[in-house]
Amino acid sequence: MSPVDFILGLRDVVIERVERGREIHVWARPAKRLACIHCQQASVRIKATHQRTLKHTRQGNQLMVLHLRVPKYHCTDCNRYFRHRFAGIRPRRRATEAYRLEVFEAHDGGVSQRQLTRTHRIGSATVERWYQSFIKQRVSELSGRSCPQVLGIDEHFFSRKKGYATTLVDLQHHKVFDVVLGRSEASLRSYLKRLPGKENVRVIVMDLSETYRRIAQEYFPNAMIVADRFHVVRLVNQHFLKLWQQHDPEGRKNRGLLSLMRRHHWNLSSIQKERLHQYLAQEPVLQALYFAKQQLNGFLVMKSLKAKRAKQLLPKFLALIRQFEQSPAKALAATLRSWLEPIVRMWRFTKSNGITEGFHTKMEMLSRRAYGFRNFENYRMRVLAQCGWNGVINRV
C-alpha cells in the first residue's frame, strides 16, 4: 500500500489518481472483489459500476473529495445482486463517517455552524442533522440504565415558558443520570413510575425541599435521605442575617462586617476576630446569636464520623436546637427539627450536591452557547451527551 493510501485512511481501497487544486480530488476503486453477502460464495461477477462522490476529511485547509467507483455484483450461485460495501462509508451518504465525525467533534468543541459551513462546505442544517445523529447515538447507549445507588436530586431553571427541570445525578460516578421537565410530584409522577431500579437506590442527597423529600419517601423506599451540607449551612446564615437586620439595620449594611459575619470563625485572622468582637460587644443579643450560630455550623460541617462518635455528639446537637427554640431563631429551630435525621446523616456521609451544582453551571453554559432551547427533548439530549455519556465513539 502506498503512502497516499495510508493518508486516505480507508481500508481495501486503491487510489487511481489525485488532482490537487482548490480542493483535493481523489479517484479510487475497491482493492478486491467481495464474496456474496447473502450466501458467502466467491462466484460473483461485476454487473455494472457507478461512481459515488463523497466528502472525506480535510488536509490542511483543503477539502478532500473522494470519487469512488462502486461495483454492482451478481452472484451466480444464489442469483442475487448487491453493491460493494466499504468500511467507514454508509449507503446513500454523501460524506464518509470520518468526515461526519470530524464535523461533530468540531461543533461539539464550540465551533459555530456558520464557521463550519465555511470550512467544510456544508449547510448549517446539515451540521445540525449530523450533530443530532451522533448525540442520539450517545443517548441510546444510556437508555435502560438502572438507578444509581447514590442519587443527587436538585432543580434548575430551564425557560420562562416551561419553568424548572429536575436533575438526577449519579454521585458515585459523577455523571448526570437524567433531566426531567418539572419539579412537582404531579409533573414527575409518570417518569418516576417507569424508572427502573428504584429499589437499588440507597442514598439520596437533596436540599431542604419538602417536595423532593415526599418524592424520595414514596418512590425510593429503600433510600436514606441525606441533606446537602451547603444548603443547610446557607439556611443557618440566612436566618442569622435576617435577625441581624432586625437588631441592627445600620450594621447590617456594613459590607466589611457582613463579610466577617458570614465566615466561619476558624477562618478569621486575629485582626478580623478583634474587629468583630468589638462590634459584637455593643450588641449582646446579637453576640449570643453569633456564637450559637458558629457552634451550630461546627456541628454541620462534620463528616465521616463513626457511629459511636455520632451518638456522643447527638445529645449536644439536640440541646443546641432547644436553645434556638427559646431564642428569636424559632423558625430556624423548627426547620432543623423537621430535617433532623437527614441533617444528622451528613455526619456519616461525605456525598453532597456540589457535583450537581457544577453540572448546573455546565448546563447553563450549554444553553448560552445555543442561545437558549425551546424544545426540552433537544436540551435533554444535549445535557446527557455532554454530562452523562462516558463512552468512546470509534473512529473509522
C-alpha positions in Angstrom: 0.0 0.0 0.0 1.4 3.4 -1.0 1.8 6.3 1.5 -1.1 8.0 -0.3 -3.4 5.1 0.6 -2.4 5.4 4.2 -3.2 9.1 4.2 -6.7 8.3 2.8 -7.5 6.2 5.8 -9.9 3.8 4.2 -9.3 0.1 4.1 -9.3 -2.1 0.9 -9.3 0.9 -1.4 -6.8 1.6 -4.2 -6.1 5.2 -5.3 -6.1 5.6 -9.1 -5.2 9.3 -9.4 -5.1 12.5 -7.4 -5.8 16.1 -8.6 -4.9 19.0 -6.3 -6.4 22.4 -6.8 -8.8 24.4 -4.7 -9.9 21.0 -3.4 -8.1 17.6 -3.3 -9.9 15.2 -5.7 -9.1 11.5 -5.2 -10.3 8.8 -7.6 -10.3 5.3 -6.0 -11.7 1.8 -6.5 -12.0 -1.3 -4.4 -8.8 -3.3 -3.9 -10.6 -6.7 -4.4 -13.9 -8.3 -5.1 -16.2 -9.2 -2.2 -17.8 -12.6 -1.6 -21.5 -12.7 -1.8 -23.1 -11.1 1.3 -26.0 -13.5 1.1 -24.5 -16.9 0.5 -20.8 -16.1 1.2 -19.7 -17.7 -2.1 -16.9 -16.2 -4.1 -18.5 -16.8 -7.5 -19.6 -13.2 -8.3 -19.3 -11.1 -11.4 -19.4 -7.4 -11.9 -22.8 -6.5 -13.3 -22.2 -2.7 -13.5 -20.4 0.1 -11.8 -21.3 3.6 -10.7 -19.4 6.5 -9.1 -20.1 7.9 -5.7 -18.8 11.4 -4.8 -18.1 11.9 -1.1 -16.6 14.5 1.2 -13.7 12.9 3.1 -11.8 14.9 5.8 -9.7 18.0 5.4 -5.9 18.1 4.8 -4.5 21.4 5.9 -7.1 23.9 4.6 -8.2 21.9 1.6 -11.2 19.7 1.5 -10.7 16.1 0.2 -13.4 14.9 -2.3 -13.4 11.2 -2.9 -14.7 9.8 -6.3 -15.3 6.2 -5.5 -16.0 3.6 -8.2 -18.6 1.2 -6.8 -19.2 -2.2 -8.5 -22.6 -3.9 -8.5 -22.1 -7.6 -8.2 -24.2 -10.6 -9.3 -23.8 -13.9 -7.5 -24.1 -16.8 -9.9 -24.9 -19.2 -7.1 -27.8 -17.6 -5.4 -28.7 -15.3 -8.3 -28.9 -12.2 -6.1 -27.4 -8.7 -6.6 -25.6 -6.4 -4.2 -23.3 -3.4 -4.2 -19.7 -3.2 -2.9 -19.7 -2.1 0.7 -16.8 0.0 2.1 -15.7 0.3 5.7 -16.4 3.7 7.0 -18.9 4.6 4.3 -22.6 4.1 4.8 -25.1 3.6 1.9 -26.7 6.7 0.4 -24.5 9.1 2.3 -22.6 11.9 0.6 -19.8 12.0 3.2 -17.7 9.4 4.9 -18.1 8.6 8.6 -14.7 10.1 9.3 -15.8 13.4 7.8 -19.1 13.4 9.7 -17.3 12.7 13.0 -14.8 15.5 12.2 -17.7 17.9 11.9 -19.4 16.6 15.0 -16.2 16.9 17.1 -15.6 20.5 15.9 -19.2 21.6 16.6 -19.1 19.8 19.9 -15.9 21.6 20.8 -17.6 25.0 20.3 -17.1 25.8 16.6 -20.2 27.5 15.3 -22.3 26.2 12.5 -21.6 29.4 10.5 -17.8 28.7 10.7 -18.3 25.0 9.8 -20.3 26.0 6.7 -17.2 28.0 5.5 -14.5 25.5 6.3 -16.3 22.2 5.5 -18.6 23.3 2.6 -21.8 22.0 4.1 -25.0 23.8 5.2 -25.9 24.7 8.7 -28.9 22.3 8.6 -26.5 19.5 7.7 -24.2 20.3 10.6 -27.2 20.2 13.0 -28.5 17.0 11.5 -25.1 15.2 11.8 -24.7 16.6 15.3 -28.1 15.3 16.3 -27.3 11.8 14.9 -24.2 11.4 17.0 -26.0 12.8 20.0 -28.7 10.2 19.6 -26.0 7.6 19.3 -24.6 8.6 22.6 -28.0 8.9 24.4 -29.1 5.5 23.0 -26.2 3.9 24.9 -27.6 5.3 28.1 -31.2 4.0 27.7 -32.3 1.3 30.0 -29.8 2.1 32.8 -30.7 1.3 36.3 -30.9 3.9 39.0 -27.5 4.6 40.7 -27.1 3.7 44.4 -26.2 7.2 45.4 -28.5 9.7 43.8 -28.5 13.5 43.9 -31.7 15.5 43.2 -31.9 19.2 42.6 -33.8 21.6 40.4 -32.6 24.1 37.8 -34.2 26.8 35.6 -35.0 25.8 32.0 -37.1 28.5 30.5 -39.7 31.2 31.4 -42.3 29.3 29.4 -41.7 25.8 30.7 -40.3 26.6 34.1 -38.0 24.4 36.1 -36.5 21.0 35.4 -35.3 18.3 37.8 -31.7 16.9 37.6 -30.9 13.4 38.7 -27.1 12.8 39.2 -25.1 9.7 39.8 -22.9 11.0 42.7 -20.7 7.9 42.7 -19.5 8.2 39.1 -20.0 12.0 38.7 -22.5 11.7 35.8 -25.9 13.1 35.0 -28.4 10.3 35.2 -31.3 12.1 33.6 -33.0 15.5 33.3 -36.8 15.7 33.6 -39.1 18.7 33.0 -40.9 19.9 36.1 -40.2 19.9 39.8 -43.6 18.9 41.3 -44.7 15.4 42.2 -47.5 15.6 39.7 -45.2 16.5 36.8 -42.6 13.8 37.7 -45.1 11.0 38.6 -45.3 9.3 35.2 -41.5 9.4 34.8 -40.8 8.0 38.4 -43.3 5.2 38.0 -41.5 3.7 35.0 -38.0 4.4 36.3 -36.1 1.1 36.5 -34.1 0.1 39.6 -35.7 2.5 42.1 -35.3 -0.2 44.8 -31.5 -0.1 44.3 -31.1 3.5 45.5 -29.5 3.6 48.9 -28.7 7.3 49.5 -30.5 10.4 48.1 -28.8 13.8 48.6 -31.1 16.8 48.3 -31.6 20.3 49.6 -34.3 21.1 52.2 -37.1 20.7 49.7 -40.4 19.2 51.1 -41.4 18.2 47.6 -38.3 16.2 46.9 -38.5 14.6 50.3 -42.0 13.4 49.7 -40.9 12.1 46.3 -38.0 10.2 47.8 -40.1 8.6 50.5 -42.8 7.5 48.0 -40.7 6.3 45.0 -37.4 5.3 46.6 -38.5 3.3 49.7 -35.0 1.8 50.4 -33.1 5.1 50.2 -31.9 7.2 53.1 -32.3 10.9 52.7 -29.2 13.0 53.3 -29.4 16.8 53.5 -26.9 18.8 51.3 -24.4 20.4 53.6 -24.1 23.6 51.6 -27.9 24.3 51.7 -28.1 23.6 55.4 -25.3 26.0 56.3 -26.7 28.6 53.9 -30.1 28.3 55.6 -28.5 29.0 59.0 -26.6 32.0 57.7 -29.8 33.4 56.0 -31.7 33.2 59.3 -28.9 34.8 61.2 -28.7 37.7 58.7 -32.4 38.3 59.0 -32.1 38.5 62.8 -29.1 40.9 62.4 -31.2 43.1 60.1 -33.9 43.3 62.8 -31.5 44.1 65.6 -29.1 46.5 63.8 -30.1 47.6 60.3 -27.2 50.1 60.0 -24.6 47.5 61.0 -26.1 45.0 58.5 -25.4 47.5 55.7 -21.6 47.5 56.5 -20.1 45.3 53.8 -16.9 44.7 55.9 -18.9 43.4 58.9 -21.1 41.4 56.5 -18.1 39.5 55.2 -16.9 38.8 58.7 -20.3 37.6 59.9 -20.7 35.1 57.0 -17.4 33.4 57.6 -16.6 30.5 60.0 -14.8 31.8 63.0 -11.9 29.4 62.4 -11.2 31.1 59.1 -10.8 34.6 60.6 -7.4 36.1 61.3 -6.6 37.6 64.7 -7.2 41.1 63.5 -10.5 40.2 62.0 -11.6 38.5 65.2 -10.7 41.5 67.3 -12.7 43.8 65.0 -15.7 41.6 65.0 -15.6 41.2 68.8 -15.5 45.0 69.2 -18.7 45.3 67.2 -20.5 42.3 69.0 -19.7 43.7 72.4 -22.1 46.6 71.6 -24.9 44.1 70.7 -25.3 41.5 73.5 -28.3 39.7 71.9 -26.6 39.6 68.5 -23.4 38.4 70.2 -25.2 35.4 71.7 -26.8 34.5 68.4 -23.5 34.8 66.6 -21.7 32.4 68.9 -24.7 30.0 68.8 -24.6 30.1 65.0 -20.9 29.4 65.0 -21.4 26.4 67.3 -24.2 25.1 65.1 -22.1 25.4 62.0 -19.4 23.5 63.8 -21.8 20.6 64.0 -23.0 20.9 60.4 -19.6 20.7 58.8 -18.6 17.4 60.4 -18.5 14.4 58.2 -17.1 10.8 58.0 -17.9 10.3 61.7 -18.0 6.8 63.2 -21.4 5.7 64.6 -20.1 5.8 68.1 -18.8 9.4 67.8 -22.1 10.5 66.2 -24.1 9.1 69.1 -21.9 11.0 71.5 -22.5 14.3 69.7 -26.2 13.9 69.1 -27.3 15.0 72.7 -25.2 18.2 72.4 -26.7 18.9 69.0 -30.3 18.5 70.3 -29.5 20.7 73.3 -28.3 23.4 70.9 -31.5 23.2 68.9 -33.5 23.5 72.1 -31.6 26.7 72.8 -32.6 28.1 69.4 -36.2 27.2 70.2 -36.1 29.6 73.2 -34.4 32.4 71.1 -35.6 34.7 68.3 -34.4 32.0 65.8 -37.5 29.8 66.4 -38.2 29.3 62.7 -34.7 28.0 62.2 -35.1 25.6 65.1 -38.3 24.3 63.6 -36.7 23.6 60.3 -33.7 21.9 61.9 -36.1 19.7 64.0 -38.1 18.8 60.9 -35.0 17.8 59.0 -33.2 16.3 62.0 -32.5 12.8 60.5 -31.2 14.0 57.1 -29.0 16.6 58.8 -27.5 14.1 61.3 -26.8 11.7 58.4 -24.4 14.3 57.0 -22.1 13.3 59.8 -21.8 9.8 58.4 -21.8 10.5 54.6 -19.4 12.7 52.6 -21.6 13.0 49.5 -23.1 16.3 48.7 -24.8 18.0 45.7 -21.7 20.0 44.9 -21.3 17.8 41.8 -24.9 18.6 40.9 -24.4 22.3 41.2 -21.3 22.0 39.0 -23.4 20.3 36.3 -26.0 23.0 36.5 -23.3 25.5 35.7 -22.3 23.4 32.7 -25.9 23.2 31.6 -26.2 26.9 31.7 -23.2 27.3 29.5 -24.7 24.8 27.0 -27.9 26.8 27.0 -26.0 30.1 26.5 -24.0 28.6 23.6 -27.2 27.5 21.9 -28.9 30.9 22.7 -31.5 29.0 24.7 -33.6 25.9 23.9 -37.3 25.8 23.0 -37.5 22.0 22.8 -36.8 20.3 26.1 -36.0 17.0 24.5 -33.2 18.6 22.4 -31.9 20.2 25.6 -32.1 16.8 27.5 -30.2 15.0 24.8 -27.5 17.7 24.7 -27.1 17.5 28.5 -26.9 13.7 28.6 -24.4 13.7 25.8 -22.2 16.3 27.4 -22.6 15.4 31.1 -23.9 11.8 31.3 -22.1 9.8 28.5 -18.8 8.2 29.2 -18.3 6.0 26.1 -16.0 6.4 23.1 -17.0 6.9 19.5 -14.7 4.6 17.5 -13.1 6.3 14.5 -13.5 4.6 11.2 
